[in-house]
Amino acid sequence: MTTNKTFGESTKYPKIYTSYWSKFKIDDIHNKYESFKDIFENRNKFVEDYNLQLKQKKEGIKLRRYLNYLKFFKKRDYRIDHLECYKLNDNDNGEYILLNSPYIRDDSEDEAKIINNGWEKIYNLYGSGARSYIKKISKSDFKNYTKYYNYSVCFFAS
């Protein structure tokens, strides 16, 4: 049975999930709902476990620069793939949670590097074969970053 739903619309929180992942369409040939049901349930759990806020229309320029720095420069040091950023709802300190979902093996050298760089492994939130890691950051993390790195060529695209 074919549906016109996107991955994001298949969760209980389609307004939160507006990333690249959320835009994939479910169809009978490539993306059967049943094969991604666990991921959709994990996405619902992720919103509830971390009390995520509805996505803002635009991230601030400093946050976007920080995310670009991770996407384009830190991936040399360790695997950054399918990077997503969400604001935490219950925090006035402007904290965010980053989600990194690379396609790597468990207990690999890549996984060790990710964990050694402050990421925490959680349940799968992307797709079969991907692993998911989170890292909390605050406004001070990316404000301090922009003091030392004046990188403004690329912008984060969600």
N, C-alpha and C positions, 0 to 999 in steps of 0.2 A: 504494500500500500504506500503510495507516494504522498508526501505532505509538503506543503510550502513553508513549513516552519524552519527557522534557523536554529542553530545550536543554542544561541542565547534565549530564544523564545521557548525552547524546550526545558528551560529551568523555571523555577518559581520567581526568579529575579531578572527578567529581561532588561529592565532599565539600568541595572548595575552592570550587566555584561554587554559591553559595546565594543569590545576589543576585536582584533583580527579573528580569533577563535570563534567568537559569537556569530560571525557573519556567514559561516558555512551553512549550506542548506542540507536538510535531510532528504535523501532519496533512496529508492530501493536498490539501486545498483551500487553506489559507492558508500553511502552513509546510512545504513539501516539503524533505525532508532534503537533497537534492542542491543546492538553492539556498542552503543554509547550511553546506554541507560545508567550504568554505574558512574560515568563521568558527570552526567547531568545531576545525579543524586549527590556526588561529591561536591559539585559546584554549589548546590543548595546548602550543603553542610558547611562549606567554606564561608559563605555569607553569614550564616548563623553562628558559627564558631568564633569568627573574628569581628562580628558586628560591623560589616562593611557599609559604607555610606553610598547613596546614589552618586554616580559619577558626575563630577563637575564638567561643565561645558568645555573649559580649557584649564589645563594645568598651568601654573605659573611658569614663567620663562626659566627661572632658576631650577625648578624641578625638571623641566623638559631637558635642559642642558645636562643635568646630572644623569638622567635616564639614557641620554645619548652617549654620555661618557661610558656608562656601563655596557651599553649595546655594542659600541664600536671600538672601545679600547680595552675594557676589562676582559672581553672574550678571548683576548690573546693569552691572558693568565689563567683563566678557567672558563668553562662553558656557560655562556649566557645565550638563551634561545627562547623565543616566544615570551619575551618580557612583558609583563602586565603590571599596572600600578593601581592600587585602590586606597582610598582614604578611609581611615577608621572612624566610625560614627560616634563612639563614646569617649572621644578624647579631644579636649580643647587645645592640646599642645601641637596640633597639626601633624599628627603621626600618620604615616602611610605604611602599607604593606606591599612589598614587591613580590611578584610571583615569577619564577623562572622555571621553564619546563623543557629542558633539553632531552634529546633522544640519546641516552647513554645507558650503560649496563649498571646494575646494582654493584656496589663494592668495587667499582673501577677507580682508576687513578683520577679520572675526571670528577667522579663523585667526591672523592677525598678532597680535591682542590676546592670544589664548591663549598663543602662543609667547613673546610679550614678558612674560608673567606667569610664566615659568619652566616651562612645560609642554613636553614633547618629543613630537613626532608619531611614532607607530609604526603598525604594520600594523593593519588594521581588526579590531576585536574586538566589534563590536555588531551591525551589520546594513547592508544595502545603503543607500548614501547617507549613512551616518554616518562620521565621522572619529574616530580614537582618539588620545588624548594621555595621557601619563603624567607623574607628578611624584612624586619621592621626598620623604618627610617623615620627620622623626625625632620622638621623644617631646618633645624640647625645642621643636620648632616649635609643637606644640599646647599644651604647658605654658606657653610664653611668651605665646601667644595668649590663653589664659584669664586670665593676669595682667591684661591690658589690656582684655579684652572679657568682661564677665560676662553672657553670653547664655545663658539656660537655659530658654527657653519651649518650643522644639521639640527633638525628639530624632531622630537619624538612624535610619531604618528600612531595613534591608537587604532 
